[in-house]
Amino acid sequence: MAAKNMRNIRISCIIWLAFCWLVECDDRRQPLRFGGKTGEFRILQVADMHYADGWKTPCEDVFPQQMPSCSDLNTTAFIRRLILAERPDLIVFTGDNIFGFDASNPETSMNAAFAPAMLSNIPWAAVLGNHDQESTLSREGVMKFIVKLKNTLSLLNPPEAHVIDGFGNYNLEVHGVKDSSLVNKSLLNLYFLDSGDYSTIPSIPGYGWIKPSQQFWFQRTSLKLKRSYMKKPEPQKAPAPGLVYFHIPLPEYASFDSSNFTGVKQEGISSASINSGFFTTMVEAGDVKAAFTGHDHLNDFCGELTGIHLCYAGGFGYHAYGKAGWARRARMVVASLEKTEKEAWGTVKSIKTWKRLDDDHLTAIDSQVLWSKRSNSGRRKKRIGRL
């Protein structure tokens, strides 16, 4: 069994390298934009890799017979398979990318963890979790290392924000199809925030949270993007949809039960012990359609609250805690453009999601619509449950 698994991993590596050669991967540091053939923008979310020392690092929570051949390399093989299967336009790593306590050298661990994204020439972005800085690099040092890696669009912090908490607060714009009338418009806005690691206030125990300075930056950025989208040329009547990525879930993730979400909830919601109000900030902004987190590896659900879907990706890494027999997984999000009366690509008509399991067939499960322009036109003031 161990020899067969190692052989399969080696074969997947060869196929993955051949894929990069065949598609003649280009320099993707150009502005993100929707594809002209499909009218889609595809995002792969990878949560909680917990990468450490590669083949030396044992897996957690797998069956005993899997242990001899299971290591960080299984995490790498999973990412490579997903890149081949889904061909994402952007890969988003939502924290705990490395497990600092077990990483002998954090730079080496990060190079290995992000290698599939770097070598595939697919643009990628990352935020920090609560374990990334637990080796020899500070939280700032980890993010400074990430932003220098190949093909990343990550930023240490927004240049216009002179005072902001955390490291890795930034936004990315996804523009219209090349040569279309919306080529200079951002049709989909992506926000990335540092949700911190642990509380630094003695009277408040537990995990960190998104601070007022970050929320102020988010509000200003959202407003700027809305104004640009709704003014000439090609003025639009409503804001472009926005998606938000961070690591630690908000307290509002506890609003759901099995009757009003898609996916599973197999552990408690490990949010901060206080509510910093970021969910309300997103609702007030008016453009956010969904938020995506990691942190709780055994939860992978999406539930809607007040017009915003709150989603987990599910645990990805093999050196992260999990559940034997419950496959590691990742989340895909695909935004699709509508066709105009002149058969040209228009603005975003829908945003869909599903998860991929690390099994023999990369099984896709729990497909659902997070937002559609049609349903938004008659949006109710408040609703908890599925679309």
HUFEN-V70449 format. One record per pair of residues at least 24 apart in sequence whose ideal C-beta (glycine too) atoms are under 7 Angstrom apart, sorted by the first residue. I is the first residue (numbers start at 1). J is the second residue. If there is no record, write none. Layout:
i = (I & I)
j = (J & J)
//
This chain:
i = (1 & 2 & 2 & 5 & 6 & 9 & 9 & 9 & 12 & 12 & 12 & 13 & 15 & 16 & 16 & 16 & 19 & 20 & 20 & 20 & 25 & 25 & 26 & 28 & 28 & 28 & 28 & 31 & 32 & 32 & 32 & 32 & 32 & 32 & 32 & 33 & 33 & 33 & 33 & 33 & 34 & 34 & 34 & 34 & 34 & 34 & 36 & 36 & 39 & 39 & 39 & 39 & 40 & 40 & 40 & 41 & 41 & 41 & 41 & 42 & 42 & 42 & 42 & 42 & 42 & 43 & 43 & 43 & 43 & 44 & 44 & 44 & 44 & 44 & 44 & 45 & 45 & 45 & 45 & 45 & 45 & 45 & 46 & 46 & 46 & 46 & 46 & 47 & 47 & 47 & 47 & 47 & 47 & 48 & 48 & 48 & 48 & 48 & 48 & 48 & 48 & 49 & 49 & 49 & 49 & 49 & 49 & 50 & 50 & 50 & 50 & 50 & 50 & 51 & 51 & 51 & 51 & 51 & 51 & 51 & 51 & 51 & 52 & 52 & 52 & 52 & 52 & 52 & 53 & 53 & 53 & 53 & 54 & 57 & 57 & 59 & 59 & 60 & 60 & 60 & 60 & 61 & 61 & 61 & 61 & 62 & 63 & 63 & 70 & 72 & 72 & 74 & 75 & 75 & 75 & 76 & 76 & 78 & 78 & 79 & 80 & 81 & 82 & 82 & 83 & 83 & 83 & 85 & 85 & 86 & 88 & 90 & 90 & 90 & 91 & 91 & 91 & 92 & 92 & 93 & 93 & 94 & 94 & 94 & 94 & 94 & 94 & 94 & 94 & 95 & 95 & 95 & 95 & 95 & 95 & 96 & 96 & 96 & 96 & 96 & 96 & 97 & 97 & 98 & 99 & 99 & 100 & 100 & 100 & 100 & 100 & 101 & 103 & 106 & 106 & 106 & 106 & 107 & 110 & 110 & 114 & 117 & 118 & 118 & 118 & 121 & 122 & 123 & 123 & 124 & 124 & 124 & 125 & 125 & 125 & 125 & 125 & 126 & 126 & 127 & 127 & 127 & 127 & 127 & 127 & 127 & 128 & 128 & 128 & 128 & 129 & 129 & 129 & 130 & 130 & 130 & 130 & 130 & 133 & 139 & 139 & 140 & 143 & 143 & 158 & 161 & 163 & 164 & 164 & 164 & 165 & 165 & 165 & 166 & 166 & 166 & 167 & 168 & 168 & 169 & 169 & 169 & 169 & 171 & 176 & 177 & 180 & 180 & 181 & 181 & 182 & 182 & 185 & 185 & 186 & 186 & 186 & 187 & 187 & 187 & 188 & 188 & 188 & 188 & 189 & 189 & 189 & 189 & 190 & 190 & 191 & 191 & 191 & 192 & 193 & 193 & 193 & 195 & 195 & 195 & 196 & 204 & 204 & 205 & 206 & 206 & 207 & 207 & 207 & 207 & 208 & 208 & 209 & 209 & 209 & 210 & 210 & 210 & 211 & 215 & 215 & 218 & 219 & 219 & 222 & 222 & 226 & 236 & 239 & 239 & 240 & 240 & 241 & 241 & 241 & 241 & 241 & 242 & 242 & 242 & 243 & 243 & 243 & 243 & 244 & 244 & 244 & 245 & 246 & 247 & 247 & 247 & 248 & 248 & 248 & 249 & 249 & 249 & 250 & 250 & 250 & 251 & 252 & 252 & 252 & 253 & 255 & 255 & 256 & 256 & 260 & 260 & 260 & 260 & 261 & 261 & 261 & 262 & 262 & 262 & 262 & 262 & 263 & 263 & 263 & 263 & 264 & 264 & 264 & 265 & 265 & 266 & 266 & 267 & 267 & 267 & 269 & 270 & 270 & 282 & 283 & 283 & 289 & 289 & 289 & 290 & 290 & 292 & 297 & 297 & 298 & 300 & 300 & 302 & 302 & 304 & 304 & 304 & 304 & 304 & 305 & 306 & 307 & 309 & 311 & 314 & 327 & 327 & 327 & 328 & 329 & 329 & 329 & 329 & 330 & 330 & 331 & 332 & 338 & 349)
j = (65 & 68 & 69 & 69 & 69 & 73 & 74 & 77 & 77 & 80 & 81 & 80 & 84 & 80 & 83 & 84 & 84 & 119 & 120 & 121 & 120 & 121 & 121 & 121 & 122 & 123 & 151 & 175 & 89 & 90 & 123 & 172 & 173 & 174 & 175 & 174 & 175 & 176 & 177 & 178 & 174 & 176 & 177 & 187 & 337 & 345 & 177 & 178 & 177 & 336 & 337 & 345 & 334 & 335 & 336 & 89 & 174 & 188 & 335 & 86 & 87 & 88 & 89 & 332 & 334 & 88 & 90 & 92 & 333 & 82 & 86 & 88 & 91 & 330 & 332 & 92 & 94 & 292 & 313 & 330 & 331 & 333 & 79 & 91 & 93 & 316 & 330 & 94 & 294 & 313 & 314 & 315 & 316 & 96 & 129 & 294 & 297 & 315 & 316 & 317 & 320 & 75 & 96 & 97 & 113 & 316 & 317 & 96 & 99 & 131 & 317 & 319 & 320 & 75 & 97 & 98 & 99 & 109 & 112 & 113 & 317 & 319 & 98 & 99 & 102 & 103 & 109 & 319 & 102 & 103 & 104 & 109 & 112 & 102 & 319 & 318 & 319 & 319 & 320 & 321 & 322 & 321 & 322 & 323 & 324 & 324 & 324 & 325 & 318 & 318 & 319 & 318 & 316 & 317 & 318 & 115 & 116 & 328 & 358 & 116 & 116 & 362 & 330 & 356 & 116 & 120 & 122 & 356 & 362 & 332 & 122 & 123 & 124 & 125 & 117 & 122 & 124 & 125 & 245 & 124 & 126 & 127 & 245 & 246 & 247 & 292 & 293 & 294 & 313 & 127 & 128 & 129 & 132 & 247 & 294 & 129 & 130 & 131 & 132 & 247 & 294 & 126 & 132 & 132 & 131 & 319 & 131 & 132 & 133 & 134 & 135 & 134 & 135 & 135 & 136 & 137 & 142 & 145 & 145 & 146 & 149 & 151 & 149 & 150 & 151 & 151 & 151 & 151 & 153 & 151 & 152 & 153 & 152 & 153 & 154 & 172 & 192 & 152 & 154 & 168 & 192 & 193 & 194 & 245 & 246 & 247 & 167 & 168 & 194 & 247 & 247 & 294 & 295 & 197 & 198 & 207 & 247 & 248 & 197 & 167 & 197 & 167 & 167 & 168 & 217 & 217 & 213 & 213 & 214 & 217 & 211 & 213 & 214 & 194 & 196 & 214 & 194 & 192 & 194 & 193 & 194 & 214 & 217 & 221 & 345 & 345 & 344 & 345 & 234 & 344 & 234 & 347 & 229 & 234 & 225 & 229 & 240 & 240 & 347 & 348 & 240 & 241 & 335 & 348 & 225 & 240 & 242 & 287 & 243 & 245 & 218 & 242 & 244 & 245 & 218 & 244 & 246 & 246 & 247 & 248 & 248 & 273 & 274 & 273 & 272 & 273 & 248 & 270 & 271 & 272 & 248 & 272 & 272 & 274 & 276 & 246 & 276 & 278 & 276 & 278 & 281 & 281 & 281 & 285 & 285 & 287 & 287 & 347 & 286 & 287 & 287 & 348 & 287 & 289 & 348 & 351 & 371 & 287 & 288 & 289 & 289 & 290 & 292 & 333 & 282 & 288 & 291 & 292 & 293 & 293 & 294 & 295 & 272 & 293 & 295 & 293 & 295 & 296 & 278 & 279 & 310 & 275 & 279 & 305 & 310 & 310 & 305 & 384 & 301 & 303 & 303 & 384 & 385 & 386 & 301 & 302 & 303 & 301 & 302 & 366 & 368 & 386 & 300 & 301 & 302 & 366 & 299 & 300 & 301 & 299 & 301 & 298 & 299 & 296 & 298 & 299 & 296 & 295 & 296 & 308 & 307 & 308 & 351 & 370 & 371 & 351 & 370 & 331 & 321 & 322 & 323 & 329 & 355 & 353 & 368 & 383 & 384 & 385 & 386 & 387 & 384 & 382 & 379 & 370 & 353 & 355 & 357 & 358 & 359 & 358 & 355 & 356 & 357 & 358 & 355 & 356 & 355 & 356 & 373 & 373)
//
